[in-house]
Amino acid sequence: MPNLKRLKAVGTVVRSLGGDIPYPTARPTETLAYAGPANRYKRVADVYRPAKPNGTSAVLIHGGGFVLGSRDMKPIRVLATDLVNAGVTVCSVDYRLLPRARVPGMRDDAVLALFWWLDEVRRRGLDPDAVDVVGLSAGGTLACLANEAVPTGSVRQLVLGFPLLDVTALSGRGVGILARALFPKGDRARWSPSFVCRSQTPMTIHQGTADMLVQADVVKRVVAALRDRGVTVELHTYDGGTHGLFNVPLDAHAVVARERVVARILSGPS
């Protein structure tokens, strides 16, 4: 794929992160440290407590290509609002971005946040058997890597939006430069879920067919490999959908995807 088309796609996604959400959104009830500071970076999470918690909880890990994004960016607030309105307790986490950390450090932050939340679930009287992890784009990478580090069965399911599952599939000069900055020795395979993750945790994936950043054919190939080794994977594709499905929350694809995310977390894995 020409780099120019990819750059235009990146610009479109970044622009779609701007603007207000056209309806009232939930506000965090708490902002707490999930670990001590890392080189003065405060590792914190927003907790959204619903009026009537149903016991289920979801850890949200934002995307942004490992270089931007936050626990309160637009698509995270959209999903947090949907989930809280459905009675799900939400924990949205920040993690260090480039240049504060490389991908191993980001993975470590996600692992610490997940272990912390697993303790919080018990302290708060939530269901320890109903902890899900939602990861978007690069957050999908970190969700998979973090899930590998916790005891088997700690996470009930992974719900991933346009996830970067095979980092080695990205190509182009700019990608190579970024890879050397993000991955020790530029070794993308070492930190690519399609190569290193062996968990049997069920997954649900939401992927647009017109995504020029995380290509649908790559996701389908990885899904086929996951199924071959016995992982239950439910793949939802959106014809003409682009990267960042939740950035424009009232878009037709986004509405359907949002409803499916909530329904899957309420019901648990199929």
N, C-alpha and C positions, 0 to 999 in steps of 0.2 A: 504494500500500500504506500503511495507517495507520502512523504513526510508532510507536504503541504496540506493534504486532506486531513491528516491526523491533527495537525496544528489547528486547523479550522474547527475540527470537532472538539478539541480541548477548549478553544475559545467559546464555543457555543455552550458547553457544559458549565464553564466558569460564569458566564453571563446569566445562565439560568439559576444560579445560586443567589442572585440578587433579587431585590423586590420583596414586598411583604407577602406573607401567607394570607390568602383572602378569607380567612375566618379566624375566630379566636383559637389560640393554642394553649395547651397546658403549660404551667410553670413548674419548675423543679421545687419540691418541698424542702430539699436539703442539697447542699454541696459539701462533700466530705472528701478527705484525703484517703486514697486507697493504699498508699505507700508513702514513705518518706520522700523528700525532695531529691531530685537527681541533678546535680550541678545547678542548684537554685531553681530548677524547674519543678513546679508544684504538680504532683500527680494526683488529680482530683477526678471525682465523678459526680454527676448530677443524679439525684434520686427523685423520681416522680412517684408519689404515693396516691393511688386512686381513692376516691371517697369510700368505695366498697371493694377492698382487695379480694380477689378470688383465689389467692394463694399462688398463682402462677407469676413468674417474673421473667424479664428479658434483659439481657445485657446488650447494649447497642454499641457497636464499634464503627465509627465514621470512616468515610473514604476521603479521597483527596490526593491520590497518587503518591502517598508518603511524604508530600511536601506542603500540603495545606489541609485545612479542615479543622473542626473542633467538635466538642461534645454537644454544642448547641447550634450547629450549622442547620440550615434550612431543612434538608431531608430528614435529619434526626429529629427535629422538633415536630415535623409532620407525623412521623411514625410514632414518636413518643405520645403525641396527643391521641392518635388512633388507639394505641394500646391502653393508655390510662383510661380513656373513655369506656373501654371494654372490661375494665377491672384488673388489668395487668400492671404489676409494679415494675417500673422501668429504672434501669441503672445505665446511664450514658457516660462513657468514659473518654477522657482525653489520654493521649499518649504523645511522647516526644516525636517531633518531625525532623526531617533534614533541615538544617545541619546539626541540630542538637544531638541527634542519634541516627544510626544506620538501622537497617531493618532488624538485625538481632536485638538491638536495644528497644525498638518499638515492640517486637514480640515479647520481650521481657516485661514491658509495661502492661501489655494485654494479659499476660499470665498472672502478674501480681493483682491486677484488677479483678480477674476472674476468681482467683483464690479468695480474695477479700470478699467478693460478693457471695460466694458459697458459704462463708462464715456468717455474713450479714443475713442471709436468708433464714438461717436457723435462729439467729438472735431476734429477728423480726416476726418469727412465727409463720413464715411463708413455707410453701411446700418444697422441700429439698429435691423432690423427684420431678419437679416441673420448672427447671431452670433452663431457659433457651438462650442462645446467642445469635444475635442478628448482626451481620457484617455487610457493609456496602463497599463495592469496588476493592480498593486496597484494604479496607476493613474486613473484607471477606477473606483475604489472605491471612490477616492477623487472627481472625476468628478461628480459622482452621488450625493454624500453628499453635495458638493458645490452647485449643481443645486437646491437642496432643499431650500437653504437659500436665493436665489435671487427671485425677483418678478416673478410670473407665466408668462410664455411667453418670458422672457428675453433671454433664450437660445432656439434657433430654434430646435436643435436636439443634441443628444449625439451619438458620434461615438466611439465605444469602442473596443479595441483589447485585447483578452484573459483576460477579466476583472475579478477581484476578487469581485464577487457580493455577495457571501455567505461566510463570513469569518469563520463562525462556522463549515463549511464543512471540513476545514483543520484538520488533526489529527496527532498524534504522540507526543512523549515526547518533541522533540525540538520545535514543534509548541506551546505546552503549555507554555514552558519557554518564548518563544518570545511573546506570547499573553499577558502574565503578564507584560512584559516590555512595550508593545505597547498600551494596553487598560487598562484604570482605572479599578481596581478590576478584571482584566482579563475578563471583560464583552465584548465579541466579538459581541454578538447580537446587543448591543446598537450602534455599529458603522458599522453594516453590511447592505449594501443597500437593500438586500432582505427582511430585517426585518423593516427598518425604513423609506425607501424612498417611497413616495406616489405621486410623480410627474407624470403627464401624458405626459411628454416630449418624443417625438418619439426617438427610439434608433435603431442604427445599430451595430451589434456585429460580430466580426471576431474571430473565435475559431478553433484551431487545434484539431483533434480527438485524437492525440497522446500526448497531453499536460499532463504532469505528475505533474504540479504545480497548474494549474487551470484546473480541469478535465471537459471534455466536457459534461459528463452526469449531472454534477452539473449546468453548464451554461444552458443546455436545460431545466432542472427542473425550474430554476429561470425564464427563458424566458416564459415557459408555465404559470407560476403564474402571470407574468407581463401581458401577453395577456388576462388572465382570468379577470383581473381588468381593462381592456380596453386600455392598453398601446400598441401603434403600435411598434412592434419590428421586425426588419429584421435581421435574423440570417444567416450568411455565415459560413459554416464549411469547413475545409480543411483536406481531408483524409490523415492521416499520418503527418499532421502538428504539430509541437511542440511549446512550449512556446517561445515567442519572435519572432513572425512571421517576423518582420521587421529588425531583427538583421543581416540577410544575404540578402541584398536587391535584389540580382539577382536570388535567389532561386525561383523555379517555383511558390510555394505558395505565396511568398512575392510579386512577380510581379503582380499576380492576385489581391491580397489583396490591394496593393498600388493603382492599377487602380480603384478598387471599392471604396476605401476611397475618392479619388479625385472626382470620378463621383458623389458620394452621396453628398459631400459638394457643388459641383457645382450645382446640381439639387435641393437640399433641400430634406426634408423628403418625402417619397412616400405617 
